Structures are given as C-alpha cells and as structure tokens.
Amino acid sequence: MTFKVVIPARRASTRLPDKLLRELAGRPLLAHVCARARASRADQVVVATDDAELAAVATAAGVQAAMTRADHSCGTDRIAQAAADLGWPDDTIVVNVQGDEPLMPARLIDQVAAAVAESDTAALATACSAIADVAAFHDPNNVKVVCDRAGHALYFSRAPIPYHRASANQTLPAAVYQHIGIYAYRVGALQRFAAAAPSLLEQSESLEQLRAFDLGLRIRVVQAQTAPGPGVDTEADLRVVARLLEKLGG
C-alpha cells in the first residue's frame, strides 16, 4: 500500500488567531502535525496552504509545501487543488490530516489509508471511537456515526444516534460511536466530492461528510486502534496539548 498525506493549513482562525504558528514544546503547532504525518507509512507528506509563513514551517519540518488559492472554503477543496496541481492519478490514496491535530497517531493515519486500499466499494474512509459517557452522547459538538454490519457509514449526526427509545436516552444504547475527523480517499472520489455543491443534509447538520451520501459515495468507518489526543481550537486547548506533549517528551 502506498498513500499520500495532505495537511490543509490556513492562516485565518477566529477563535485562536495564528494557531498553527503558536508554539508548542518549542515548535510551531503545524510542525508537530507534520512530524506525526512523517511517522506514518505515507510515501509523501504535503502541507497545502495559501500562506508563505506556514509554507516555511512545513519546509523546515521536512515536508513539501503546496501553495493553493486563498478562497477555498474548506480543507477538502484545498486538498483537491493540491492533488490536481501535483498531478496525482485518480487511484492515488490521500489522507486528510487536519492542521490543528498535533496528537494525531501515525498508526491511525495508516489505518484509514488501509481501509480505502482494502475496500472494493468504499470511496472514502474515516474513523470512530466508542462513546462511554451519556453527556458526550448528547453533546452536539461530538459527531456520532452509525454503520452497517460491513462497517460502512449509514449516517453521521450531531444528534444522539441511535435514539434509545426504551430508556428515553437516559442511558447509552449498547454501542454508540463518535466520529474522528480524519479522512482517506482516492483522488478521483476526492475531486468528485470537491466539485459538488453542498447537500441539504450537509447544510442542515453542518457536516461536510454528508455530501458523500448525496453523491452515492460509500464511506468505510474503522474503529481507531489508537485514538487521537485533543485538537487545538482555543487557548485552553493549547495549554492542555502543551502539557500532554511535555509528558510525551515533545
């Protein structure tokens, strides 16, 4: 199996300005994400960005920087441009690793890439982990996913799914899963996805992956062998991740 990793990186951030440049354990946040990606089995790691300073961080971290347009509305569109500009064939497997995930396990990157490589039917792959807490199950910030027996996604939602009718949702159903925001796709499916208009379901839930259902694309979901640590959206997140990196030795 061969695959690429693309890290979409934009400078603008409303809740935490310049967060990808913020220092963590002596390095910019983005540099930690690059290191995680380089530790995977990917044969190429690329940072797709519209910012020269972020591109310089990527280069210093030992990965390629691909300059993209500034008007992309989401990371998927930025990755699609990078894949096109780099001339990757339609059957190339690409893993989307978010630029604010400095604790993304290399093992999970490999796992979602393998999920696409091993499937004859799935156009995309992503990951999930079990939910063990009722409050987390009801939290709309935690995206839930339900799957068929073959491990293909049936639906993603901010609502608590599946609904536990017998207990009026006071306890957890037998098995509930939280979506983990990492994706793998073949370039052909990626370009089709990026070219399509947002679907009604996507707009309703504010979940980009629901566009795949509108296009008839199957999504394989794997249970993460190693769950990622927290991402960074706020100053509080930055402090939490800094402490975790200190424990891990940076």
N, C-alpha and C positions, 0 to 999 in steps of 0.2 A: 504494500500500500504506500502510495506517495500522496502528499497533500500540501497545500499552502496554508499559511495563517495570514490573515489581514486584520490589522488593528485600526479601526476608523478613529481618527483623532481630530477633534475640532477645538479651536481656542475658546470659543464662546461658552460660557457656563454661568447661568443666572444665580444658582444657589451658592456656588463656591467658585468665584472668579479665578481663572487661570489654573483650575485644579490639576490639570495634567502636568503642569510645571511645578506644582507645590512639592517641597522637599519631604521625602520620607526616608529615614535612615541614611541620610547623606546623598540621596539621589532623587531626581525628579520622579514623580509618581509613574509617568509613562515609561521610564527606564525599567522599573520593576515589572511592568506588564510585558515589555519586550523580553526581559530575562525569562519570564515564565513561558513565553511562547517559544523562545530558543531552546528551552529544556525539553520541549515536546519532540516528536519524531518528524515534524514538518521539514520538508526539504528547502523551504523558503519562507521567510517572515518579512512582511511588508507593513509599514505604517502608512495609511492613506490619509493625507492631511492637506489642508489649504494654508497652513501656517509655517513660515520659514523656521521659526524657533523650535516648534515641535519636530519639524523635519531634522533639525540639527541634533535634537535629543535622540531621535531614532538612529541616526548615523553613528553617534557616539556610543550608543548601546549595541552596535554591531548588526543592525538590521537595515534593510533598504527603505528609503522614503519615496513614496509616490505622490507627487503633487496633484491635487484634484481641485475641482471648482469649489468656490465658496458658497454656492447657492443650494447645495444639497440639503434636503430637509431631514434626512435620516442617515444613519450609518450604512444601511444596506445599499442605498443609492451611491454612496461614496465608494463602497467596496466594488460595486458593479462597474463604476468608471475605471477604477484601478485595474480590475481584471481585464477590461476591454483594452485599456491603454498598454497593458503588459502583454497583450496578445495570447492570453491563456485559452486553450481549446475548451469546447463545451463540456467535455467529460472530466475536466480538472476539478478536483475536490478542494474546496476553500472552507476554512473555519474562520468564523467571525468571533474574535475575542475583543470584548469591549475595552476601551482605553482606560476606564476607571476601575478595573478589576485587578489590582496588584497581587491578589492572593488566589488567582485562578490556577488550579493544579494542572501541571503539564499532562498528567495522566487522564484528566477529563477531556482535554483538547484531543488527545489521541483517541479517546473512547468515542466521541461524537464523529470524528473523521471515519473511524472504522465502521460506525453504524450506517453511514451512507455507502461506504465501499462494499459492505457485505450485503446490501439490500438490492433486490432487483426491481422493487416497486416504489421505494421512498425517494422523493426528490430532495428532501431536507431531513436533517436530524437535529435533535436538541436533547436536553437532559432534564431530569426531575429528581426530587428527593422526597422522602416520606415526611408528612406533617404529623407531629405528635401533640400539638397544642391547640386547644379549641379556639383561643383568641387568634392565633395565627391563621387558622382555617377561615375565620370570619373577616380578617383584615383584607380590605380591597387592594392594599399595596402588595400583597402576596398573591401572585397569579397562580391559579390552580389549573390542573390538567387532568382529563380523564382519557383513558386509552382503551382500545380493543384488546382482545387476547393475544394478538400478534405484536402488540407494542406500538401500534400506530395511534396518533392522537385523534380523538373524536371531537374534543373541544377544549379551548382554553378560556378561562373566565376569571374576572376579579371577584365574582360571586362565589359563595361556598358550594362547590360542586364535588361530588354528587350530593344533592339535598337528602338529608337523613330524616325522612318523614316520620318514622316511628318515634323518634325522640325530640322532634321539633328543633333539631340541631343543637341540643344541649350537650350532646356527646359527639365524638367523632365517629363517622362511618368506619367500617372495617379497614379500609385502605384509602387514604387520600394523599395527594401528591402536589407538591409545589414546583412550579416551573423554574428552571435555572436558565438565565439568559445567555446561552451560548448556542451558536448555530453552525451546522455544516451543510454545505450544498454543493452540487455540481454547478459549474459556471453557466451552463445552458438554462437550468432552472432559476439560478440567481438573476440572470438577465431578463427572463420572462417575468419574474416576480417584480423586479425593479421597474420594468416598463409599464406595469399595470397600475390603474388608478386605485386609490384606497377603496376597500369594500365597505358596505354599510355596517357589517359586523365589526370590522376593524375600527371604524369611526365611533361606533357605539361604545365599545369596550376600551378604546384607545390601546389596542393590542395589534401591532403590525403583523404578527404571525397569522392572524385570522384571514389575511388576504390570500394565503395559500389555499384555504378551503374554497374560496370563491373561484380560484383558478383550477381546482381539481387536483392540486398537488398534495401528495401524501407526506406526512411528517412522522418519522420514526422517533420514538421517545425512549431513551435509555435511563435506567436508574443510575445515578452517579456513583461510581466506585469510590471516588474521593470528592466530597462536597467542597465547593469553594468557600473561602472566608468572605467577610463582608466587602462590598464595594464601597466607593467613596463618592458621596453626594454633598456632604456637609462638613463643617469644621469638626463636629463631634465624630463623624465617621473617620475623618483624617486622624484624630487622636487615637481612636480605637485601633485602627490599622497600624499606626506607628508603634503602639505597644505590642501588638502581635508580631510585627516584623522584628522588634527588639528581642522578643523571646525566641524567635526562629533564627536569630543571628543575622538579620538583614536580608 
